[in-house]
Amino acid sequence: MQNLATLRAGGYRNAGLTKIKITEPLDEFPTEILDTQIASILEILDLSGTGLSSLPADLGTRLPLLRIAFFSSCQFKKFPSALAGCPCLEMVAFRKNGMEGFEGDSLDDVAFPPRLRWLILTDNLLSHIPTSIGRCARLEKCMLAGNQLASLPDTMADCKNLTLLRLAANKLESLPSWLLTMPKLAFLSFAGNPCSSSSSKSDSTSSDPTSNSSLPQVDWNQIEIHHMLGEGASGIISKGTIRNGNSSRGSNSALNSRGPSGFNTPSLSGTSTPAVSVSGASVFSTATSLSTLSATTSASARQSTPSLSLSPSTPVAVKIFRGALTSDGTPYDEMAACLAAGQHVNLVQVHGQIRWGEDEDEAEEKKDVENKASPFRGGLIMELIPLQYRVLGNPPSFDSCTRDCFDNNDSRLPATAGLAILSGVASAAAHLHERGISHGDLYAHNILVAPGAADASKASKDDSTHAILSDFGAATLYRSDDESNVLVGLEKLEVLAFAHLVEDVLGLMGEDPSVCPQLLQMHQRCVIPDVEKRPSFTTLVNELAIFQAAV
């Protein structure tokens, strides 16, 4: 991070900086950044949170090597046309600016950076996307959640490299037909729109995200927090226990209890992102501690489940949502997807939702009146994932954009382990789509794996690897009462995400002639551009079972 006073005094002129980050308030763009010795090598510029509202018209010619520009939590009311002059600019972020439009004479005249690959416009006031976006041939990742979009321009179908698209919390009555035919689109979320079957259950104006949930409620003052485990896009996860006493309310509010993930449970699913602090852990490195591994969350099925007591000594994971909107969607929709997910051995369980006591509610309401803002309060009590589970991969980098990253020193997966991981994830995905749920974020970094049985008390060296699919932050409920609903084609989009996982697992396995040819053929069928011709997850599960039997 750089100091504004030092910058203005010329202190960084000969520092060889390729990245500048300033967080101090700015009334105007610091012209010192355009100093020849700084500007000629600058690649990353982060002015988020500064309150900046405009850019110099000649920004592009002055910053010829700029690749990444962050202006989130600023005051740009329109997308600045000056960025179009940046010849190397690939990633642009304007999250939470109150942005209402784009600079240009018409939506077809709006100019974007010629090499734009990653566009973040989350949490703004946009009602339209320019038709000129269709000329962004390299666009791969587009984040539009939390706006006021009622439609997408048909020209966006020309963005053939589009791989990840976030549309949650907008006003889309339907999805354009071309969207489900995009050849590289693998990660799509649109929860919280009228065209999502969960939209009627989501109330973005409510200050209580759990008021309409069937999850058991646990009083906040009965929860003892020990330490933070990790954090994801939607919330912070901590280890905790439930104190002695009446920790729940209502006739069906007792916590559900069970053993390690995947066995003897009435309901399972997953909702949180593995902790970034363990992203570098080797998949099967027993020497690496996983005390910081994030718990994965889940929720009860729609139907009532038998009330079971949870011992106060049983450790749990406590997830507190950050706010009412993330880059993927809202906690309301995340919880709705959890409730619909039901039971599966490769998904995880949520024990209950947090209820704040009346004293805390009154204090928060008083504080709310003083601040003239509406608070968001939401949290989940989740099972704690056993320590032997590790994240399979690392999240995408700036360079990889939509593909996960893996450490060079990752241990190689045995063929049996790789097949077990793929089989478990495919089975979980088939289970979700049977219930009209698109995961939306089927990535290696959202998969937890452990050698041995899922039931740690029965684990032995002969037991197969177990995988847990986590993070429901981008999940979408898409099934409607209409059996002809075209959205059922979403499964074939997510099959492409699974194809990327197959490729990643093959990379971790190395060359194994016993399974590589079969997996390579499966991969080729899952990536064909004609989306409808891709196999279903049920087909993939059956084929993987045959592969496993032959190894």
LUMFIMI-658384 format. One record per residue (C-alpha): x, y, z; residue number from 1; residue in three letters. Coordinates in steps of 0.5 Angstrom, whole numbers. Each point is the difference from the previous one (the first is absolute). Layout:
N
px/py/pz/seq/type
X/Y/Z/NUM/Ala
...
This chain:
551
px/py/pz/seq/type
0/0/0/1/Met
3/7/-2/2/Gln
-1/6/4/3/Asn
-3/6/-4/4/Leu
4/5/3/5/Ala
7/-4/-2/6/Thr
-3/0/-7/7/Leu
-1/7/0/8/Arg
7/2/2/9/Ala
3/-5/-5/10/Gly
2/-5/5/11/Gly
-2/-6/-5/12/Tyr
3/3/-6/13/Arg
6/-5/-1/14/Asn
-3/-6/4/15/Ala
-2/-4/-6/16/Gly
-7/-1/3/17/Leu
-4/-4/-5/18/Thr
-6/0/5/19/Lys
-3/6/4/20/Ile
-5/0/5/21/Lys
-3/6/4/22/Ile
-6/0/4/23/Thr
0/7/3/24/Glu
-6/5/-2/25/Pro
1/3/-7/26/Leu
-3/6/-3/27/Asp
3/-2/-7/28/Glu
5/-4/-3/29/Phe
7/0/2/30/Pro
4/3/-6/31/Thr
6/-2/3/32/Glu
-2/-7/-2/33/Ile
1/2/-7/34/Leu
7/2/1/35/Asp
4/-3/-5/36/Thr
5/-4/4/37/Gln
-6/-3/4/38/Ile
-5/-1/-6/39/Ala
4/-3/-5/40/Ser
1/-7/4/41/Ile
-7/1/4/42/Leu
-4/-7/0/43/Glu
-5/0/5/44/Ile
-4/6/3/45/Leu
-4/0/6/46/Asp
-4/6/2/47/Leu
-6/-4/4/48/Ser
-3/4/5/49/Gly
3/7/-1/50/Thr
-7/3/-3/51/Gly
3/2/-6/52/Leu
-5/1/-6/53/Ser
4/2/-6/54/Ser
6/-2/-4/55/Leu
5/4/-5/56/Pro
-3/0/-7/57/Ala
8/-2/-2/58/Asp
0/-6/5/59/Leu
1/-5/-5/60/Gly
6/3/-4/61/Thr
3/2/7/62/Arg
0/-7/3/63/Leu
2/-5/-6/64/Pro
1/-6/4/65/Leu
-6/0/5/66/Leu
-3/-6/0/67/Arg
-5/0/7/68/Ile
-4/6/2/69/Ala
-4/0/7/70/Phe
-5/6/1/71/Phe
-4/-4/5/72/Ser
-4/4/5/73/Ser
1/6/-3/74/Cys
-5/5/-3/75/Gln
0/-1/-8/76/Phe
-7/1/-2/77/Lys
2/-2/-7/78/Lys
5/-5/-3/79/Phe
6/5/-2/80/Pro
1/0/-8/81/Ser
8/1/2/82/Ala
1/-7/1/83/Leu
-1/-2/-7/84/Ala
6/3/-1/85/Gly
4/-5/4/86/Cys
3/-4/-5/87/Pro
2/-6/5/88/Cys
-6/1/5/89/Leu
-3/-7/1/90/Glu
-3/1/7/91/Met
-5/5/3/92/Val
-3/1/6/93/Ala
-6/5/2/94/Phe
-3/-4/5/95/Arg
-5/4/5/96/Lys
0/7/-4/97/Asn
-7/2/-1/98/Gly
2/-1/-7/99/Met
-7/2/-4/100/Glu
3/0/-7/101/Gly
6/0/-5/102/Phe
3/6/-4/103/Glu
-1/0/-7/104/Gly
-6/3/-5/105/Asp
-4/-7/0/106/Ser
1/-7/3/107/Leu
3/-2/-7/108/Asp
5/6/1/109/Asp
3/-2/7/110/Val
7/-2/-1/111/Ala
4/-5/4/112/Phe
7/-2/1/113/Pro
2/-4/-6/114/Pro
3/-6/4/115/Arg
-5/0/5/116/Leu
-1/-7/3/117/Arg
-3/1/7/118/Trp
-5/5/2/119/Leu
-3/2/7/120/Ile
-6/4/0/121/Leu
-3/-3/7/122/Thr
-5/4/4/123/Asp
-1/6/-4/124/Asn
-7/3/-3/125/Leu
1/-2/-7/126/Leu
-6/-1/-4/127/Ser
3/-2/-7/128/His
6/-3/-3/129/Ile
3/3/-6/130/Pro
-1/-4/-6/131/Thr
7/2/-2/132/Ser
2/-5/5/133/Ile
0/-5/-5/134/Gly
6/3/-3/135/Arg
4/-3/6/136/Cys
2/-6/-3/137/Ala
5/-2/5/138/Arg
-5/1/6/139/Leu
0/-6/4/140/Glu
-2/2/7/141/Lys
-6/5/1/142/Cys
-3/2/7/143/Met
-7/3/0/144/Leu
-3/-2/6/145/Ala
-4/5/4/146/Gly
-2/5/-5/147/Asn
-7/1/-3/148/Gln
1/-3/-7/149/Leu
-7/-3/-3/150/Ala
4/-2/-6/151/Ser
6/-2/-4/152/Leu
2/3/-7/153/Pro
0/-6/-5/154/Asp
7/3/-2/155/Thr
3/-3/6/156/Met
-1/-7/-4/157/Ala
6/2/-4/158/Asp
4/0/7/159/Cys
2/-8/-2/160/Lys
5/0/5/161/Asn
-4/2/6/162/Leu
1/-6/5/163/Thr
-3/3/7/164/Leu
-6/5/0/165/Leu
-3/2/7/166/Arg
-7/3/-1/167/Leu
-3/-1/7/168/Ala
-5/5/3/169/Ala
-2/4/-6/170/Asn
-7/0/-3/171/Lys
1/-5/-6/172/Leu
-7/-3/-2/173/Glu
3/-5/-4/174/Ser
7/-2/-3/175/Leu
1/1/-7/176/Pro
0/-6/-4/177/Ser
7/1/-3/178/Trp
3/0/7/179/Leu
-1/-8/1/180/Leu
4/-1/-6/181/Thr
6/4/1/182/Met
6/-5/-1/183/Pro
4/2/5/184/Lys
-4/2/6/185/Leu
1/-5/6/186/Ala
-2/5/6/187/Phe
-7/3/0/188/Leu
-4/3/6/189/Ser
-6/4/-1/190/Phe
-4/-1/7/191/Ala
-4/5/3/192/Gly
-3/2/-7/193/Asn
-7/-1/-2/194/Pro
2/-6/-4/195/Cys
3/-3/5/196/Ser
-5/-5/4/197/Ser
3/2/7/198/Ser
-1/8/-2/199/Ser
-7/-1/4/200/Ser
3/-2/6/201/Lys
6/5/0/202/Ser
-2/7/3/203/Asp
6/5/-1/204/Ser
-4/5/4/205/Thr
0/-4/6/206/Ser
5/1/6/207/Ser
-1/-7/2/208/Asp
2/-5/-5/209/Pro
-2/-6/4/210/Thr
-7/2/1/211/Ser
-3/-5/-5/212/Asn
5/-5/1/213/Ser
-2/-7/3/214/Ser
7/-1/3/215/Leu
0/-1/7/216/Pro
2/7/4/217/Gln
6/0/5/218/Val
0/6/5/219/Asp
7/4/-1/220/Trp
1/1/7/221/Asn
0/-8/0/222/Gln
6/0/-5/223/Ile
7/0/3/224/Glu
5/2/-5/225/Ile
7/-2/0/226/His
4/2/-6/227/His
-1/2/-7/228/Met
1/-6/-5/229/Leu
0/4/-7/230/Gly
-4/4/-4/231/Glu
-3/0/-7/232/Gly
-4/5/-4/233/Ala
-6/0/4/234/Ser
2/-1/7/235/Gly
5/-1/5/236/Ile
0/-7/3/237/Ile
2/-2/8/238/Ser
1/-6/4/239/Lys
-5/0/6/240/Gly
-4/-4/5/241/Thr
-7/0/2/242/Ile
-1/2/8/243/Arg
-4/-4/5/244/Asn
-7/3/0/245/Gly
-6/1/-5/246/Asn
4/1/-6/247/Ser
-6/0/-5/248/Ser
-7/2/-1/249/Arg
-7/-3/-2/250/Gly
-2/-7/-1/251/Ser
4/-2/-5/252/Asn
6/4/2/253/Ser
5/-5/3/254/Ala
7/-1/-4/255/Leu
1/-5/-4/256/Asn
6/-5/2/257/Ser
4/-5/-4/258/Arg
7/-2/-1/259/Gly
5/2/-5/260/Pro
-2/2/-7/261/Ser
-5/-4/-4/262/Gly
-2/-5/4/263/Phe
-6/-1/5/264/Asn
-4/6/-1/265/Thr
-7/2/-2/266/Pro
2/6/-5/267/Ser
7/3/-3/268/Leu
2/5/-5/269/Ser
6/5/0/270/Gly
1/8/0/271/Thr
6/3/2/272/Ser
7/1/-3/273/Thr
6/-4/2/274/Pro
5/5/4/275/Ala
5/3/-4/276/Val
5/-1/6/277/Ser
1/-7/-2/278/Val
-1/1/-8/279/Ser
8/-2/-1/280/Gly
-1/-7/4/281/Ala
2/-6/-4/282/Ser
-6/-5/-1/283/Val
3/-6/4/284/Phe
5/4/4/285/Ser
-1/-3/7/286/Thr
6/5/3/287/Ala
-4/6/-2/288/Thr
-5/2/6/289/Ser
-7/1/-2/290/Leu
-2/4/6/291/Ser
-2/6/-4/292/Thr
-4/-4/-5/293/Leu
-7/3/-1/294/Ser
-6/-4/2/295/Ala
-5/-1/-6/296/Thr
-7/2/1/297/Thr
-7/-3/-1/298/Ser
-7/0/1/299/Ala
-6/-5/2/300/Ser
-5/-2/-5/301/Ala
-6/3/-1/302/Arg
-4/-5/4/303/Gln
0/0/7/304/Ser
6/-5/3/305/Thr
0/-4/7/306/Pro
2/5/6/307/Ser
7/-3/2/308/Leu
4/3/6/309/Ser
7/3/-2/310/Leu
5/-1/6/311/Ser
3/7/3/312/Pro
6/-3/-1/313/Ser
0/-1/-7/314/Thr
4/5/-4/315/Pro
-4/3/-6/316/Val
2/5/-5/317/Ala
-4/7/0/318/Val
-1/4/-6/319/Lys
-1/7/0/320/Ile
-2/3/-7/321/Phe
3/7/-1/322/Arg
-6/4/-3/323/Gly
-6/-1/-5/324/Ala
4/-1/-6/325/Leu
6/-3/-3/326/Thr
3/0/-7/327/Ser
-3/-7/0/328/Asp
-7/2/3/329/Gly
-4/1/6/330/Thr
0/-5/7/331/Pro
-7/0/-1/332/Tyr
0/-4/-7/333/Asp
6/-4/3/334/Glu
-4/-2/6/335/Met
-6/-2/-5/336/Ala
5/-4/-4/337/Ala
2/-4/6/338/Cys
-7/-1/3/339/Leu
-2/-3/-7/340/Ala
7/-4/-1/341/Ala
-3/-6/5/342/Gly
5/-6/2/343/Gln
6/-3/-4/344/His
7/-3/2/345/Val
4/5/-3/346/Asn
-3/6/3/347/Leu
0/3/7/348/Val
-5/2/5/349/Gln
-2/6/3/350/Val
-3/-1/7/351/His
-4/7/1/352/Gly
0/7/-1/353/Gln
2/5/5/354/Ile
-6/4/4/355/Arg
3/7/3/356/Trp
-4/1/7/357/Gly
-5/6/1/358/Glu
5/4/4/359/Asp
5/0/-6/360/Glu
-5/1/-5/361/Asp
-3/6/4/362/Glu
8/3/0/363/Ala
1/-1/-7/364/Glu
-7/3/-2/365/Glu
2/6/4/366/Lys
7/0/-3/367/Lys
-4/-1/-7/368/Asp
-4/7/1/369/Val
6/4/2/370/Glu
4/-3/-6/371/Asn
-6/1/-5/372/Lys
2/-7/-3/373/Ala
-4/-7/0/374/Ser
5/-5/3/375/Pro
1/-7/-2/376/Phe
0/-6/5/377/Arg
1/-7/-2/378/Gly
4/-6/2/379/Gly
0/-7/0/380/Leu
2/-6/5/381/Ile
4/-5/-4/382/Met
3/-7/1/383/Glu
7/1/0/384/Leu
4/-4/-5/385/Ile
5/-5/3/386/Pro
8/2/-1/387/Leu
2/-5/-5/388/Gln
-4/4/-5/389/Tyr
3/5/-5/390/Arg
-1/4/-5/391/Val
1/-3/-7/392/Leu
2/6/-4/393/Gly
2/8/1/394/Asn
-5/5/-3/395/Pro
1/3/-6/396/Pro
6/6/-1/397/Ser
0/6/-4/398/Phe
3/-3/-5/399/Asp
-4/-7/0/400/Ser
-7/4/0/401/Cys
-5/-6/0/402/Thr
5/-6/1/403/Arg
2/-2/7/404/Asp
8/0/2/405/Cys
4/-6/3/406/Phe
6/0/4/407/Asp
6/-3/-4/408/Asn
2/-4/6/409/Asn
-7/-3/1/410/Asp
0/-8/1/411/Ser
-2/-4/-6/412/Arg
-7/-3/1/413/Leu
0/-8/-1/414/Pro
-5/-2/-5/415/Ala
-5/-3/5/416/Thr
0/7/4/417/Ala
-1/4/-7/418/Gly
-6/-4/-2/419/Leu
-3/0/7/420/Ala
0/8/0/421/Ile
-3/0/-7/422/Leu
-5/-5/2/423/Ser
-2/3/6/424/Gly
0/7/-3/425/Val
-4/-2/-6/426/Ala
-5/-4/5/427/Ser
-1/6/4/428/Ala
-1/5/-6/429/Ala
-5/-6/-3/430/Ala
-4/1/6/431/His
0/7/0/432/Leu
-3/1/-7/433/His
-5/-6/2/434/Glu
-3/6/4/435/Arg
1/5/-4/436/Gly
6/3/3/437/Ile
6/3/-4/438/Ser
6/0/4/439/His
3/6/-4/440/Gly
7/-1/3/441/Asp
2/-7/-1/442/Leu
8/1/1/443/Tyr
5/-4/3/444/Ala
1/6/5/445/His
-7/-2/2/446/Asn
2/-7/1/447/Ile
2/-3/7/448/Leu
4/-7/-1/449/Val
2/-5/5/450/Ala
4/-7/0/451/Pro
-4/-5/3/452/Gly
-8/-1/1/453/Ala
-4/6/2/454/Ala
-2/-3/6/455/Asp
7/1/4/456/Ala
-2/-5/5/457/Ser
0/-5/-5/458/Lys
6/2/-4/459/Ala
5/-5/-3/460/Ser
6/1/-5/461/Lys
-5/-5/-4/462/Asp
-5/5/0/463/Asp
-1/5/-6/464/Ser
1/7/0/465/Thr
-6/5/1/466/His
-2/6/-3/467/Ala
-5/6/3/468/Ile
-3/5/-5/469/Leu
0/7/4/470/Ser
-2/7/-1/471/Asp
-7/1/-2/472/Phe
1/8/-1/473/Gly
-1/0/-7/474/Ala
-6/-6/0/475/Ala
-6/1/-4/476/Thr
-7/-3/1/477/Leu
-3/0/-7/478/Tyr
-5/-6/0/479/Arg
-7/3/-1/480/Ser
-7/-4/-1/481/Asp
0/0/-7/482/Asp
3/-6/-3/483/Glu
2/3/-6/484/Ser
5/5/3/485/Asn
6/2/-4/486/Val
4/1/6/487/Leu
1/-8/1/488/Val
5/1/-5/489/Gly
5/4/5/490/Leu
2/-7/2/491/Glu
4/-1/-7/492/Lys
3/7/2/493/Leu
3/-3/7/494/Glu
2/-6/-4/495/Val
6/4/-3/496/Leu
2/3/7/497/Ala
1/-8/2/498/Phe
4/-1/-7/499/Ala
5/6/3/500/His
0/-4/6/501/Leu
1/-7/-3/502/Val
6/4/-4/503/Glu
3/2/7/504/Asp
-1/-6/3/505/Val
4/-4/-6/506/Leu
5/6/1/507/Gly
1/-2/8/508/Leu
0/-8/-2/509/Met
5/1/-5/510/Gly
1/-6/-6/511/Glu
-4/-6/2/512/Asp
-1/-4/-6/513/Pro
-6/-4/4/514/Ser
-5/6/0/515/Val
3/5/-4/516/Cys
-3/-2/-7/517/Pro
-7/-1/3/518/Gln
0/7/4/519/Leu
3/4/-6/520/Leu
-6/-3/-4/521/Gln
-5/2/5/522/Met
4/7/0/523/His
-1/1/-7/524/Gln
-8/-2/0/525/Arg
-1/5/6/526/Cys
4/6/-4/527/Val
-4/-1/-7/528/Ile
-2/7/-2/529/Pro
-7/-2/-1/530/Asp
-3/0/7/531/Val
-6/-5/-1/532/Glu
4/-5/-2/533/Lys
5/-1/6/534/Arg
-2/-5/5/535/Pro
-4/0/6/536/Ser
3/0/7/537/Phe
-4/-7/1/538/Thr
4/-3/-6/539/Thr
6/3/3/540/Leu
-1/-4/6/541/Val
-1/-6/-3/542/Asn
6/0/-4/543/Glu
4/2/5/544/Leu
-2/-6/4/545/Ala
2/-5/-5/546/Ile
7/4/-1/547/Phe
0/-1/8/548/Gln
-1/-8/-1/549/Ala
5/-1/-5/550/Ala
6/3/4/551/Val
